[in-house]
Amino acid sequence: MSLTPKQIESIAHLARLELDVADVPRYAESISSILRLVSELEGVNTGDVAPMAHPLEGQVQRLRADVVTSGNLRETLQGNAPQTEAGLYLVPKVIE
């Protein structure tokens, strides 16, 4: 798929990007080459490929145990706050 300079300008407008007119052809070629690569990848048969969690065979992701390691520190942390009430931080109203 090849993009036209007009399409690049439209994409830049939607993304709120300011492009120099001289750079538009370079962007058109770069984005078009990316789209061509994606198009090639879409044609690859991946039906027999098993999903993997790690690219190296035999490797597994080490996960830590899902246990609580610290107690409730609310009182300690809220001790630094200027105002609290019922375990909540009180802040000045800034929106009318």
FIDOGU-574869 format. One record per atom (N, C-alpha, C, O, CB): residue in three letters; y, x, z. Coordinates in Angstrom, 2 decimals, always signed. Atoms other than C-alpha are relative to their C-alpha. Glycine has a CB too. Layout:
residues N
+-----+---------+---------+---------+
:   r :       v :       u :       w :
+-----+---------+---------+---------+
: ALA :       Y :       X :       Z :
...
+-----+---------+---------+---------+
***
This chain:
residues 96
+-----+---------+---------+---------+
:   r :       v :       u :       w :
+-----+---------+---------+---------+
: MET :   -1.17 :   +0.84 :   +0.00 :
: MET :   +0.00 :   +0.00 :   +0.00 :
: MET :   +1.23 :   +0.89 :   +0.00 :
: MET :   +1.33 :   +1.84 :   +0.77 :
: MET :   +0.00 :   -0.96 :   +1.21 :
: SER :   -1.21 :   -0.79 :   +0.11 :
: SER :   +3.37 :   +1.36 :   -0.97 :
: SER :   +1.20 :   -0.88 :   +0.34 :
: SER :   +1.34 :   -1.99 :   -0.17 :
: SER :   +0.15 :   +0.60 :   -1.41 :
: LEU :   -1.18 :   +0.75 :   -0.39 :
: LEU :   +6.61 :   +0.23 :   +0.63 :
: LEU :   +1.20 :   +0.39 :   -0.85 :
: LEU :   +1.36 :   +1.55 :   -1.23 :
: LEU :   +0.30 :   +0.22 :   +1.49 :
: THR :   -1.22 :   -0.24 :   +0.76 :
: THR :   +9.86 :   -0.11 :   -1.26 :
: THR :   +1.12 :   +0.37 :   +0.95 :
: THR :   +1.04 :   +0.06 :   +2.14 :
: THR :   +0.38 :   -1.24 :   -0.85 :
: PRO :   -1.16 :   -0.30 :   -0.85 :
: PRO :  +13.17 :   +1.20 :   +0.05 :
: PRO :   +0.60 :   -1.26 :   +0.63 :
: PRO :   +1.07 :   -1.22 :   +1.76 :
: PRO :   +1.06 :   +0.73 :   -0.80 :
: LYS :   -0.54 :   +1.26 :   -0.53 :
: LYS :  +14.30 :   -2.42 :   +0.48 :
: LYS :   -0.83 :   -0.45 :   +1.21 :
: LYS :   -0.26 :   -0.91 :   +2.21 :
: LYS :   -0.01 :   -1.10 :   -1.10 :
: GLN :   +0.86 :   +0.37 :   -1.12 :
: GLN :  +11.28 :   -3.10 :   +2.74 :
: GLN :   +0.25 :   +0.91 :   +1.21 :
: GLN :   +0.24 :   +0.44 :   +2.34 :
: GLN :   -1.48 :   +0.07 :   -0.42 :
: ILE :   -0.29 :   -0.94 :   -1.09 :
: ILE :  +12.05 :   +0.04 :   +4.80 :
: ILE :   +1.31 :   -0.40 :   +0.67 :
: ILE :   +1.40 :   -0.37 :   +1.90 :
: ILE :   +0.09 :   +1.45 :   -0.53 :
: GLU :   -1.28 :   +0.43 :   -0.58 :
: GLU :  +15.64 :   -1.15 :   +5.27 :
: GLU :   -0.18 :   -1.27 :   +0.81 :
: GLU :   +0.45 :   -1.43 :   +1.85 :
: GLU :   +1.04 :   -0.21 :   -1.11 :
: SER :   +0.27 :   +1.24 :   -0.73 :
: SER :  +14.35 :   -4.56 :   +6.34 :
: SER :   -0.71 :   +0.29 :   +1.33 :
: SER :   -0.37 :   -0.28 :   +2.36 :
: SER :   -0.84 :   -0.96 :   -0.87 :
: ILE :   +0.73 :   -0.38 :   -1.22 :
: ILE :  +11.93 :   -3.01 :   +8.85 :
: ILE :   +0.96 :   +0.67 :   +0.98 :
: ILE :   +0.93 :   +0.39 :   +2.18 :
: ILE :   -1.19 :   +0.96 :   -0.34 :
: ALA :   -0.96 :   -0.67 :   -0.86 :
: ALA :  +14.71 :   -0.78 :  +10.19 :
: ALA :   +0.96 :   -1.00 :   +0.64 :
: ALA :   +1.32 :   -0.87 :   +1.80 :
: ALA :   +0.79 :   +1.06 :   -0.79 :
: HIS :   -0.88 :   +1.04 :   -0.55 :
: HIS :  +16.95 :   -3.82 :  +10.61 :
: HIS :   -0.71 :   -0.77 :   +1.11 :
: HIS :   -0.13 :   -1.02 :   +2.16 :
: HIS :   +0.46 :   -0.97 :   -1.12 :
: LEU :   +0.76 :   +0.75 :   -1.01 :
: LEU :  +14.24 :   -5.73 :  +12.50 :
: LEU :   -0.21 :   +0.83 :   +1.26 :
: LEU :   -0.20 :   +0.29 :   +2.37 :
: LEU :   -1.35 :   -0.44 :   -0.56 :
: ALA :   +0.21 :   -0.89 :   -1.14 :
: ALA :  +13.64 :   -2.70 :  +14.74 :
: ALA :   +1.31 :   +0.49 :   +0.60 :
: ALA :   +1.33 :   +1.25 :   +1.56 :
: ALA :   -0.85 :   +1.19 :   -0.41 :
: ARG :   -1.34 :   -0.39 :   -0.45 :
: ARG :  +17.38 :   -2.28 :  +15.22 :
: ARG :   +0.18 :   +1.52 :   -0.05 :
: ARG :   +0.70 :   +2.13 :   +0.88 :
: ARG :   +0.26 :   -0.51 :   +1.44 :
: LEU :   -0.15 :   -1.43 :   +0.23 :
: LEU :  +17.27 :   +1.25 :  +13.81 :
: LEU :   +1.05 :   +0.23 :   -1.08 :
: LEU :   +1.11 :   -0.51 :   -2.06 :
: LEU :   -1.35 :   +0.65 :   -0.40 :
: GLU :   -0.98 :   -0.35 :   +1.01 :
: GLU :  +20.10 :   +2.84 :  +11.91 :
: GLU :   -0.54 :   +1.18 :   -0.79 :
: GLU :   -0.77 :   +2.25 :   -0.24 :
: GLU :   +1.40 :   +0.34 :   +0.64 :
: LEU :   +0.52 :   -1.05 :   +0.86 :
: LEU :  +18.83 :   +4.88 :   +8.96 :
: LEU :   +1.06 :   +0.44 :   -0.99 :
: LEU :   +1.82 :   -0.38 :   -1.51 :
: LEU :   -1.26 :   -0.47 :   -0.74 :
: ASP :   -0.85 :   -0.49 :   +1.08 :
: ASP :  +20.78 :   +7.10 :   +6.63 :
: ASP :   -0.64 :   -0.38 :   -1.32 :
: ASP :   -1.86 :   -0.37 :   -1.45 :
: ASP :   +0.21 :   +1.55 :   +0.09 :
: VAL :   +0.51 :   +0.40 :   +1.32 :
: VAL :  +20.43 :   +5.97 :   +3.03 :
: VAL :   -0.82 :   +1.12 :   -0.62 :
: VAL :   -1.80 :   +0.85 :   -1.32 :
: VAL :   +1.17 :   -0.40 :   -0.94 :
: ALA :   +0.73 :   -1.14 :   +0.57 :
: ALA :  +19.26 :   +9.47 :   +2.10 :
: ALA :   -1.39 :   +0.16 :   +0.60 :
: ALA :   -2.28 :   +0.74 :   -0.03 :
: ALA :   +0.80 :   +1.29 :   +0.21 :
: ASP :   +1.30 :   -0.14 :   -0.66 :
: ASP :  +16.36 :   +9.25 :   +4.57 :
: ASP :   -0.99 :   -1.10 :   -0.36 :
: ASP :   -2.18 :   -0.96 :   -0.08 :
: ASP :   +0.19 :   +0.02 :   +1.49 :
: VAL :   +0.86 :   +1.16 :   +0.28 :
: VAL :  +14.97 :   +5.92 :   +3.33 :
: VAL :   -1.20 :   +0.38 :   -0.87 :
: VAL :   -2.31 :   -0.04 :   -0.55 :
: VAL :   +0.81 :   -1.10 :   -0.68 :
: PRO :   +1.20 :   -0.35 :   +0.81 :
: PRO :  +12.74 :   +7.41 :   +0.56 :
: PRO :   -1.04 :   +0.80 :   +0.79 :
: PRO :   -2.24 :   +0.61 :   +0.61 :
: PRO :   +0.43 :   +0.81 :   -1.22 :
: ARG :   +0.94 :   -0.79 :   -0.81 :
: ARG :  +11.22 :   +9.88 :   +3.04 :
: ARG :   -0.77 :   -0.91 :   +0.95 :
: ARG :   -1.98 :   -0.75 :   +1.12 :
: ARG :   +0.75 :   +1.09 :   +0.79 :
: TYR :   +0.67 :   +0.95 :   -0.88 :
: TYR :  +10.48 :   +7.07 :   +5.50 :
: TYR :   -0.97 :   -0.89 :   -0.79 :
: TYR :   -2.06 :   -1.19 :   -0.32 :
: TYR :   +1.03 :   -0.87 :   +0.74 :
: ALA :   +0.87 :   +0.84 :   +0.83 :
: ALA :   +9.04 :   +4.94 :   +2.69 :
: ALA :   -1.30 :   +0.73 :   -0.30 :
: ALA :   -2.38 :   +0.14 :   -0.22 :
: ALA :   +0.71 :   -0.40 :   -1.32 :
: GLU :   +1.21 :   -0.78 :   +0.32 :
: GLU :   +6.61 :   +7.72 :   +1.72 :
: GLU :   -0.85 :   +0.22 :   +1.25 :
: GLU :   -2.07 :   +0.11 :   +1.19 :
: GLU :   +0.38 :   +1.36 :   -0.61 :
: SER :   +0.75 :   -0.25 :   -1.23 :
: SER :   +5.65 :   +8.50 :   +5.33 :
: SER :   -0.75 :   -1.25 :   +0.46 :
: SER :   -1.94 :   -1.19 :   +0.77 :
: SER :   +0.94 :   +0.49 :   +1.11 :
: ILE :   +0.64 :   +1.24 :   -0.47 :
: ILE :   +4.97 :   +4.91 :   +6.31 :
: ILE :   -1.05 :   -0.47 :   -0.99 :
: ILE :   -2.09 :   -1.00 :   -0.59 :
: ILE :   +1.05 :   -1.10 :   +0.22 :
: SER :   +0.99 :   +0.38 :   +1.00 :
: SER :   +3.18 :   +4.23 :   +3.04 :
: SER :   -1.27 :   +0.82 :   +0.14 :
: SER :   -2.37 :   +0.29 :   -0.02 :
: SER :   +0.57 :   +0.16 :   -1.41 :
: SER :   +1.19 :   -0.83 :   -0.17 :
: SER :   +0.84 :   +7.18 :   +3.64 :
: SER :   -0.78 :   -0.42 :   +1.24 :
: SER :   -2.01 :   -0.37 :   +1.24 :
: SER :   +0.39 :   +1.50 :   +0.09 :
: ILE :   +0.69 :   +0.49 :   -1.20 :
: ILE :   +0.07 :   +5.86 :   +7.14 :
: ILE :   -0.75 :   -1.28 :   -0.33 :
: ILE :   -1.90 :   -1.46 :   +0.10 :
: ILE :   +1.01 :   -0.24 :   +1.15 :
: LEU :   +0.65 :   +1.26 :   +0.36 :
: LEU :   -0.70 :   +2.42 :   +5.71 :
: LEU :   -1.21 :   +0.24 :   -0.91 :
: LEU :   -2.21 :   -0.47 :   -0.81 :
: LEU :   +0.99 :   -0.93 :   -0.70 :
: ARG :   +1.15 :   -0.34 :   +0.86 :
: ARG :   -2.97 :   +4.01 :   +3.06 :
: ARG :   -1.17 :   +0.50 :   +0.86 :
: ARG :   -2.32 :   +0.14 :   +0.62 :
: ARG :   +0.39 :   +1.08 :   -1.05 :
: LEU :   +1.04 :   -0.51 :   -0.89 :
: LEU :   -4.88 :   +5.84 :   +5.81 :
: LEU :   -0.66 :   -1.15 :   +0.77 :
: LEU :   -1.88 :   -1.19 :   +0.90 :
: LEU :   +0.57 :   +1.03 :   +0.98 :
: VAL :   +0.55 :   +1.15 :   -0.71 :
: VAL :   -5.29 :   +2.62 :   +7.80 :
: VAL :   -0.87 :   -0.83 :   -0.94 :
: VAL :   -1.92 :   -1.33 :   -0.53 :
: VAL :   +1.12 :   -0.87 :   +0.59 :
: SER :   +0.79 :   +0.74 :   +0.98 :
: SER :   -6.53 :   +0.90 :   +4.65 :
: SER :   -1.34 :   +0.68 :   -0.25 :
: SER :   -2.36 :   +0.01 :   -0.38 :
: SER :   +0.78 :   -0.13 :   -1.33 :
: GLU :   +1.26 :   -0.73 :   +0.17 :
: GLU :   -9.13 :   +3.64 :   +4.17 :
: GLU :   -0.91 :   -0.19 :   +1.21 :
: GLU :   -2.12 :   -0.39 :   +1.06 :
: GLU :   +0.27 :   +1.51 :   -0.23 :
: LEU :   +0.79 :   +0.16 :   -1.21 :
: LEU :  -10.26 :   +3.33 :   +7.77 :
: LEU :   -0.60 :   -1.40 :   +0.10 :
: LEU :   -1.70 :   -1.56 :   +0.64 :
: LEU :   +0.85 :   +0.28 :   +1.23 :
: GLU :   +0.53 :   +1.36 :   -0.03 :
: GLU :  -10.69 :   -0.43 :   +7.39 :
: GLU :   -1.26 :   -0.13 :   -0.85 :
: GLU :   -2.10 :   -1.00 :   -0.60 :
: GLU :   +1.05 :   -0.99 :   -0.49 :
: GLY :   +1.15 :   +0.06 :   +0.88 :
: GLY :  -13.25 :   +0.23 :   +4.66 :
: GLY :   -1.25 :   +0.69 :   +0.55 :
: GLY :   -2.32 :   +0.57 :   -0.05 :
: GLY :   +0.34 :   +0.59 :   -1.30 :
: VAL :   +1.13 :   -0.73 :   -0.57 :
: VAL :  -15.52 :   +2.35 :   +6.88 :
: VAL :   -0.92 :   -0.97 :   +0.73 :
: VAL :   -0.46 :   -1.81 :   +1.50 :
: VAL :   +0.49 :   +1.12 :   +0.96 :
: ASN :   +0.98 :   +0.86 :   -0.65 :
: ASN :  -18.74 :   +0.65 :   +8.01 :
: ASN :   -0.28 :   +0.56 :   +1.39 :
: ASN :   -0.85 :   +1.64 :   +1.53 :
: ASN :   -1.31 :   -0.09 :   -0.84 :
: THR :   +0.22 :   -0.43 :   -1.37 :
: THR :  -18.84 :   +0.90 :  +11.80 :
: THR :   -0.97 :   -0.93 :   +0.73 :
: THR :   -1.01 :   -0.94 :   +1.96 :
: THR :   +1.33 :   +0.05 :   +0.75 :
: GLY :   +0.92 :   +0.96 :   -0.59 :
: GLY :  -21.50 :   -1.74 :  +12.37 :
: GLY :   -1.08 :   +0.63 :   +0.88 :
: GLY :   -1.49 :   +0.03 :   +1.87 :
: GLY :   -0.66 :   -0.79 :   -1.08 :
: ASP :   +1.07 :   -0.65 :   -0.76 :
: ASP :  -24.11 :   +0.74 :  +13.66 :
: ASP :   +0.52 :   +0.99 :   +1.04 :
: ASP :   -0.27 :   +1.70 :   +1.67 :
: ASP :   -0.93 :   +0.71 :   -0.94 :
: VAL :   -0.58 :   -0.95 :   -0.95 :
: VAL :  -21.71 :   +2.73 :  +15.83 :
: VAL :   +0.11 :   -0.68 :   +1.36 :
: VAL :   +0.75 :   -1.73 :   +1.50 :
: VAL :   +1.39 :   +0.51 :   -0.48 :
: ALA :   -0.05 :   +0.56 :   -1.36 :
: ALA :  -22.17 :   +2.10 :  +19.54 :
: ALA :   +1.31 :   +0.40 :   +0.67 :
: ALA :   +1.77 :   +1.53 :   +0.51 :
: ALA :   -1.21 :   +0.47 :   +0.85 :
: PRO :   -1.22 :   -0.37 :   -0.73 :
: PRO :  -19.04 :   +1.95 :  +21.68 :
: PRO :   -0.32 :   +1.07 :   +1.03 :
: PRO :   -1.41 :   +1.09 :   +1.60 :
: PRO :   +0.62 :   -1.23 :   +0.68 :
: MET :   +0.25 :   -1.06 :   -0.97 :
: MET :  -18.65 :   +4.97 :  +23.91 :
: MET :   +1.17 :   +0.10 :   +0.97 :
: MET :   +2.32 :   -0.15 :   +0.61 :
: MET :   -0.24 :   +1.34 :   -0.70 :
: ALA :   -1.03 :   -0.15 :   -1.02 :
: ALA :  -16.76 :   +5.60 :  +27.12 :
: ALA :   +0.56 :   +1.42 :   +0.00 :
: ALA :   +1.64 :   +1.66 :   +0.53 :
: ALA :   -0.56 :   -0.35 :   +1.38 :
: HIS :   -0.43 :   -1.39 :   +0.02 :
: HIS :  -16.50 :   +9.34 :  +26.51 :
: HIS :   -0.46 :   +0.62 :   -1.32 :
: HIS :   -1.58 :   +0.35 :   -1.75 :
: HIS :   -0.55 :   +0.79 :   +1.23 :
: PRO :   +0.39 :   -0.56 :   +1.29 :
: PRO :  -16.53 :  +11.34 :  +23.25 :
: PRO :   -1.11 :   +1.05 :   +0.09 :
: PRO :   -1.78 :   +1.33 :   -0.91 :
: PRO :   +1.18 :   +0.61 :   -0.66 :
: LEU :   +1.05 :   -1.01 :   -0.15 :
: LEU :  -18.89 :  +13.98 :  +24.67 :
: LEU :   -1.24 :   -0.65 :   +0.58 :
: LEU :   -1.18 :   -1.35 :   +1.59 :
: LEU :   +0.47 :   +1.16 :   +0.91 :
: GLU :   +1.25 :   +0.62 :   -0.43 :
: GLU :  -22.50 :  +12.93 :  +25.04 :
: GLU :   -0.39 :   +0.45 :   +1.40 :
: GLU :   -0.28 :   +1.63 :   +1.74 :
: GLU :   -1.13 :   +0.32 :   -1.00 :
: GLY :   +0.45 :   -0.31 :   -1.34 :
: GLY :  -23.80 :  +12.77 :  +28.59 :
: GLY :   +1.10 :   +0.04 :   +1.04 :
: GLY :   +0.82 :   +0.19 :   +2.23 :
: GLY :   -0.70 :   +1.30 :   -0.01 :
: GLN :   -1.12 :   -0.03 :   -0.94 :
: GLN :  -20.36 :  +12.71 :  +30.16 :
: GLN :   +0.28 :   -1.43 :   +0.48 :
: GLN :   +0.19 :   -2.38 :   -0.28 :
: GLN :   +1.27 :   +0.63 :   -0.65 :
: VAL :   -0.36 :   +1.30 :   -0.55 :
: VAL :  -19.37 :   +9.87 :  +32.44 :
: VAL :   +1.32 :   +0.14 :   +0.74 :
: VAL :   +1.69 :   +1.23 :   +1.19 :
: VAL :   -1.11 :   -0.57 :   +0.93 :
: GLN :   -1.27 :   -0.02 :   -0.71 :
: GLN :  -16.10 :   +8.93 :  +34.01 :
: GLN :   -0.27 :   -0.15 :   +1.49 :
: GLN :   -0.93 :   -1.10 :   +1.92 :
: GLN :   +0.94 :   -1.13 :   -0.51 :
: ARG :   +0.19 :   +0.07 :   -1.44 :
: ARG :  -16.06 :   +9.65 :  +37.72 :
: ARG :   +0.99 :   -1.01 :   +0.57 :
: ARG :   +2.20 :   -0.90 :   +0.36 :
: ARG :   +0.18 :   +1.40 :   +0.66 :
: LEU :   -0.84 :   +1.02 :   -0.62 :
: LEU :  -14.74 :   +6.67 :  +39.62 :
: LEU :   -0.08 :   +0.16 :   +1.51 :
: LEU :   -1.16 :   +0.39 :   +2.06 :
: LEU :   -0.42 :   -1.42 :   -0.43 :
: ARG :   +0.00 :   -0.06 :   -1.46 :
: ARG :  -13.71 :   +6.76 :  +43.24 :
: ARG :   -0.46 :   -1.34 :   +0.54 :
: ARG :   -0.36 :   -2.37 :   -0.13 :
: ARG :   +1.40 :   +0.38 :   +0.55 :
: ALA :   +0.43 :   +1.25 :   -0.64 :
: ALA :  -15.08 :   +4.20 :  +45.63 :
: ALA :   +1.22 :   -0.89 :   +0.24 :
: ALA :   +2.29 :   -0.39 :   +0.58 :
: ALA :   -0.73 :   +0.29 :   +1.33 :
: ASP :   -1.08 :   +0.95 :   -0.17 :
: ASP :  -12.94 :   +1.08 :  +45.85 :
: ASP :   +0.06 :   -0.45 :   +1.45 :
: ASP :   -0.39 :   -1.54 :   +1.80 :
: ASP :   -0.19 :   -1.21 :   -0.95 :
: VAL :   -0.11 :   +0.30 :   -1.42 :
: VAL :  -12.20 :   +1.20 :  +49.55 :
: VAL :   +1.44 :   +0.22 :   +0.46 :
: VAL :   +2.17 :   +1.03 :   -0.12 :
: VAL :   -0.98 :   +0.88 :   +0.83 :
: VAL :   -1.34 :   -0.16 :   -0.56 :
: VAL :   -9.03 :   +0.87 :  +51.60 :
: VAL :   +0.05 :   +1.33 :   +0.75 :
: VAL :   -0.80 :   +1.60 :   +1.59 :
: VAL :   +0.37 :   -1.19 :   +0.94 :
: THR :   -0.10 :   -1.32 :   -0.64 :
: THR :   -7.88 :   +4.33 :  +52.67 :
: THR :   +1.14 :   +0.08 :   +0.99 :
: THR :   +1.21 :   +1.03 :   +1.77 :
: THR :   +0.15 :   +1.07 :   -1.05 :
: SER :   -1.10 :   -0.01 :   -0.97 :
: SER :   -4.73 :   +3.46 :  +54.61 :
: SER :   +0.20 :   -1.42 :   +0.50 :
: SER :   -0.09 :   -2.39 :   -0.19 :
: SER :   +1.31 :   +0.58 :   -0.63 :
: GLY :   -0.22 :   +1.31 :   -0.60 :
: GLY :   -3.80 :   +0.64 :  +56.92 :
: GLY :   +1.29 :   -0.64 :   -0.50 :
: GLY :   +1.93 :   -0.15 :   -1.43 :
: GLY :   +0.04 :   +0.11 :   +1.51 :
: ASN :   -1.21 :   +0.73 :   +0.34 :
: ASN :   -0.93 :   -1.82 :  +56.70 :
: ASN :   +1.20 :   +0.79 :   +0.54 :
: ASN :   +1.35 :   +0.95 :   +1.75 :
: ASN :   -0.03 :   -1.44 :   +0.58 :
: LEU :   -1.16 :   -0.81 :   -0.37 :
: LEU :   +2.26 :   +0.26 :  +56.72 :
: LEU :   +1.31 :   -0.79 :   -0.11 :
: LEU :   +2.38 :   -0.19 :   -0.16 :
: LEU :   +0.08 :   +1.24 :   -0.87 :
: ARG :   -1.19 :   +0.82 :   +0.22 :
: ARG :   +4.68 :   -2.67 :  +56.36 :
: ARG :   +1.08 :   +0.29 :   +1.04 :
: ARG :   +2.23 :   +0.50 :   +0.67 :
: ARG :   -0.37 :   -1.48 :   +0.02 :
: GLU :   -1.00 :   -0.22 :   -1.06 :
: GLU :   +6.41 :   -2.15 :  +59.72 :
: GLU :   +0.66 :   +1.36 :   -0.14 :
: GLU :   +1.87 :   +1.49 :   +0.01 :
: GLU :   -0.66 :   -0.13 :   +1.39 :
: THR :   -0.55 :   -1.35 :   +0.16 :
: THR :   +6.83 :   +1.57 :  +59.12 :
: THR :   +0.94 :   +0.08 :   -1.19 :
: THR :   +2.03 :   +0.63 :   -1.09 :
: THR :   -1.14 :   +1.02 :   -0.17 :
: LEU :   -0.82 :   -0.06 :   +1.22 :
: LEU :   +8.16 :   +1.14 :  +55.58 :
: LEU :   +1.25 :   -0.86 :   +0.12 :
: LEU :   +2.31 :   -0.48 :   -0.37 :
: LEU :   -0.82 :   -0.44 :   -1.20 :
: GLN :   -1.16 :   +0.87 :   -0.12 :
: GLN :  +10.46 :   -1.74 :  +56.45 :
: GLN :   +0.95 :   +0.47 :   +1.11 :
: GLN :   +2.06 :   -0.06 :   +1.23 :
: GLN :   -0.44 :   -1.42 :   +0.26 :
: GLY :   -0.87 :   -0.56 :   -1.02 :
: GLY :  +11.86 :   +0.24 :  +59.37 :
: GLY :   +1.23 :   +0.67 :   -0.58 :
: GLY :   +2.26 :   +0.78 :   +0.10 :
: GLY :   -0.76 :   +0.98 :   +0.85 :
: ASN :   -1.13 :   -0.65 :   +0.67 :
: ASN :  +14.15 :   +2.01 :  +56.87 :
: ASN :   +0.94 :   -1.00 :   -0.65 :
: ASN :   +2.05 :   -0.64 :   -1.02 :
: ASN :   -0.50 :   +0.97 :   -1.05 :
: ALA :   -0.81 :   +1.00 :   +0.69 :
: ALA :  +15.48 :   -1.23 :  +55.38 :
: ALA :   +1.12 :   -0.51 :   +0.91 :
: ALA :   +0.92 :   -0.65 :   +2.11 :
: ALA :   -0.88 :   -1.18 :   -0.48 :
: PRO :   -1.10 :   +0.51 :   -0.81 :
: PRO :  +18.88 :   -2.52 :  +56.52 :
: PRO :   -0.30 :   -1.39 :   +0.59 :
: PRO :   +0.07 :   -1.66 :   +1.73 :
: PRO :   +1.26 :   -0.06 :   -0.82 :
: GLN :   +0.29 :   +1.34 :   -0.49 :
: GLN :  +17.63 :   -6.12 :  +56.82 :
: GLN :   -1.37 :   -0.45 :   -0.51 :
: GLN :   -1.70 :   -0.28 :   -1.69 :
: GLN :   +1.10 :   -1.00 :   -0.45 :
: THR :   +1.28 :   +0.60 :   +0.37 :
: THR :  +14.19 :   -7.74 :  +56.84 :
: THR :   -0.16 :   -1.29 :   +0.79 :
: THR :   +0.45 :   -1.49 :   +1.84 :
: THR :   -1.18 :   +0.98 :   +0.27 :
: GLU :   +0.30 :   +1.26 :   -0.70 :
: GLU :  +12.88 :  -11.15 :  +57.78 :
: GLU :   -1.37 :   -0.47 :   -0.45 :
: GLU :   -1.63 :   -0.58 :   -1.65 :
: GLU :   +1.09 :   -1.09 :   -0.27 :
: ALA :   +1.35 :   +0.51 :   +0.27 :
: ALA :   +9.29 :  -12.40 :  +58.00 :
: ALA :   -0.76 :   +0.90 :   -0.97 :
: ALA :   -1.51 :   +0.42 :   -1.82 :
: ALA :   +0.07 :   -1.42 :   -0.56 :
: GLY :   +0.71 :   -0.94 :   +0.85 :
: GLY :   +8.01 :   -9.23 :  +56.31 :
: GLY :   +0.60 :   +0.17 :   -1.38 :
: GLY :   +0.00 :   +0.82 :   -2.24 :
: GLY :   -1.41 :   -0.43 :   -0.14 :
: LEU :   -0.65 :   -0.10 :   +1.30 :
: LEU :  +10.44 :   -9.54 :  +53.38 :
: LEU :   +1.28 :   +0.80 :   +0.13 :
: LEU :   +1.91 :   +0.82 :   +1.19 :
: LEU :   +0.30 :   -1.40 :   -0.58 :
: TYR :   -1.27 :   -0.72 :   +0.03 :
: TYR :  +13.39 :   -7.36 :  +52.39 :
: TYR :   +1.10 :   -0.99 :   -0.34 :
: TYR :   +0.97 :   -1.78 :   -1.27 :
: TYR :   -0.04 :   +1.17 :   -1.03 :
: LEU :   -1.15 :   +0.84 :   +0.27 :
: LEU :  +16.74 :   -9.14 :  +52.53 :
: LEU :   +1.02 :   +0.83 :   -0.76 :
: LEU :   +1.38 :   +1.92 :   -0.33 :
: LEU :   +0.60 :   -0.59 :   +1.31 :
: VAL :   -0.98 :   -0.71 :   +0.83 :
: VAL :  +19.20 :   -8.13 :  +49.82 :
: VAL :   +1.17 :   -0.93 :   -0.26 :
: VAL :   +1.01 :   -2.15 :   -0.24 :
: VAL :   -0.63 :   +0.48 :   -1.34 :
: PRO :   -1.16 :   +0.85 :   +0.27 :
: PRO :  +22.72 :   -9.35 :  +49.04 :
: PRO :   -0.17 :   -0.74 :   -1.33 :
: PRO :   -0.78 :   -0.23 :   -2.27 :
: PRO :   +1.28 :   +0.84 :   -0.03 :
: LYS :   +0.03 :   +0.79 :   +1.23 :
: LYS :  +23.05 :  -12.08 :  +46.44 :
: LYS :   +0.97 :   +0.62 :   -1.01 :
: LYS :   +2.13 :   +0.86 :   -0.69 :
: LYS :   +0.37 :   -1.50 :   +0.29 :
: VAL :   -0.84 :   -0.63 :   +1.02 :
: VAL :  +24.36 :  -10.56 :  +43.20 :
: VAL :   +0.24 :   -0.90 :   -1.20 :
: VAL :   +1.04 :   -0.57 :   -2.07 :
: VAL :   -0.62 :   +1.28 :   -0.45 :
: ILE :   -0.16 :   +0.93 :   +1.13 :
: ILE :  +24.07 :  -13.52 :  +40.82 :
: ILE :   +0.50 :   -1.32 :   +0.57 :
: ILE :   -0.07 :   -1.86 :   +1.52 :
: ILE :   -1.34 :   -0.19 :   -0.79 :
: GLU :   -0.56 :   +1.29 :   -0.44 :
: GLU :  +26.19 :  -16.63 :  +41.22 :
: GLU :   -0.80 :   -1.14 :   -0.58 :
: GLU :   -0.48 :   -2.31 :   -0.32 :
: GLU :   +1.46 :   -0.13 :   -0.40 :
+-----+---------+---------+---------+
***
